[in-house]
């Protein structure tokens, strides 16, 4: 324990002048992804009566950076879409994204998440959580994208 390097906060690094190299590395650390695109596909589960959600994270520079599969048992398509949107936005916050474009394959869920359509009473809580989390970014765009369209074009 005593011989190992540990992660120090910025305040702790400034207290120890012998750790100047760590302070320099801390200040030049990459601050996350500036722009991120998130695609959410909802499908019916074969085994149970639930909904499967596939959440894919893309950046223009790296392409696909993460893909996560969620299974929402006994949830409606609207509820599963909003839950997947909420989880994906939480992950985007952890990635320190600044601008987010969220593509949903369910037009009704996209309209609810945008605040254009009034959510059913059982989805008001989820909708408010999604809308509140949208304020964590500089910009958030929520769009409908059909399942058969290409998500990300590879450049040569």
Secondary structure, 3 states (H helix, E strand, C coil): CCCCCCCCCHHHHHHCHHHHHHHHHHHCCCCCCCEEEEEEEEEECCCCCCEEEEEEEEECCCEEEEEEEEEECCCCHHHHHHHHHHHHHHHHHHCCCCEEEEEECCHHHHHHHHCCCCCCHHHHHHHHHHHHHHCCCCEEEEEECCCCCCCCCCCC
